[in-house]
Amino acid sequence: MVDPNLVSGVVWVLCGLAILGLGSLIAFRGRVDLHANYDESVDPAHVSRWAGGTALLMGVLVVAYGVREIRYGFQPRLLAGLVVTLLVLSYLSKLFAGGFGAGD
């Protein structure tokens, strides 16, 4: 039988890779239209830099958590920390896509 930590960890890694893929499209290719909260009046370079960078950070954290779970098993505190961190970064990404810090 397959270890549940392995299955869960692989799912987290795959989700993290998906987030990294979208984050790289936003950050490196300038596809700011992929961000759900993108305001078209905001400079696309600002959104690419900040919202894309935030998405890349989120992807790296999710992949790291998945690899950690595969190697060492599930720990509820780490999952709670990851979820809280992702919620905060998601909110920041939403602010950046709306023009926060753009310096009109």
C-alpha positions in Angstrom: 0.0 0.0 0.0 1.2 3.5 -0.8 2.1 5.8 2.1 -0.5 8.6 2.5 2.3 11.1 3.1 3.7 10.3 -0.3 0.4 10.8 -2.1 -0.4 14.0 -0.2 3.2 15.3 -0.7 3.0 14.6 -4.5 -0.3 16.4 -4.7 1.2 19.5 -2.9 4.2 19.4 -5.2 2.0 19.3 -8.3 -0.1 22.1 -7.1 3.0 24.1 -6.3 4.3 23.5 -9.8 1.0 24.8 -11.2 1.3 27.9 -9.1 4.9 28.4 -10.2 3.8 28.0 -13.9 1.2 30.7 -13.6 3.5 32.9 -11.5 6.2 32.6 -14.1 3.8 33.6 -16.9 2.8 36.7 -14.9 6.3 37.6 -13.7 8.5 36.8 -16.7 6.1 36.9 -19.7 4.1 39.9 -18.6 0.7 38.0 -18.7 -0.8 40.2 -16.0 -4.3 39.5 -17.5 -4.0 36.0 -15.9 -4.4 37.6 -12.4 -8.0 37.6 -11.4 -7.8 41.0 -9.7 -5.8 42.8 -12.3 -6.9 46.4 -12.8 -6.2 47.5 -16.3 -5.4 51.1 -15.2 -2.3 49.8 -13.3 1.1 49.6 -15.0 1.6 46.0 -16.2 5.3 46.1 -15.3 4.4 46.8 -11.7 1.9 44.0 -11.6 4.3 41.6 -13.3 7.1 42.4 -10.8 5.1 42.4 -7.6 2.1 40.1 -8.1 4.1 37.7 -10.3 6.9 37.6 -7.7 4.4 36.9 -4.9 2.9 34.1 -6.9 6.4 32.6 -7.5 7.0 32.8 -3.7 3.7 31.0 -3.1 4.6 28.3 -5.5 8.1 27.7 -4.0 6.5 27.5 -0.5 3.9 24.9 -1.7 6.6 22.8 -3.5 8.8 23.0 -0.4 6.0 21.9 1.9 5.2 19.0 -0.4 8.8 17.8 -0.5 9.0 18.1 3.3 5.8 16.1 3.7 7.1 13.4 1.4 10.3 13.1 3.4 9.2 13.6 7.0 5.4 13.1 7.1 2.4 15.3 7.9 2.5 17.8 10.7 -0.6 19.9 11.3 1.3 22.9 12.6 3.2 23.2 9.4 0.1 22.9 7.3 -1.6 25.6 9.3 1.4 27.8 8.9 1.4 27.2 5.1 -2.3 28.0 4.8 -2.0 31.2 6.8 1.1 32.3 4.8 -0.7 31.5 1.5 -3.7 33.6 2.6 -1.5 36.6 3.5 0.5 36.3 0.2 -2.7 35.9 -1.7 -4.1 39.1 -0.2 -0.8 40.9 -1.0 -1.0 39.7 -4.6 -4.5 41.0 -4.9 -3.4 44.4 -3.6 -0.4 44.6 -6.0 -2.7 43.6 -8.9 -5.0 46.5 -7.9 -2.2 49.0 -8.0 -0.9 49.1 -4.4 2.5 50.6 -4.3 2.5 51.6 -7.9 3.5 55.2 -7.1 1.0 57.1 -9.3 
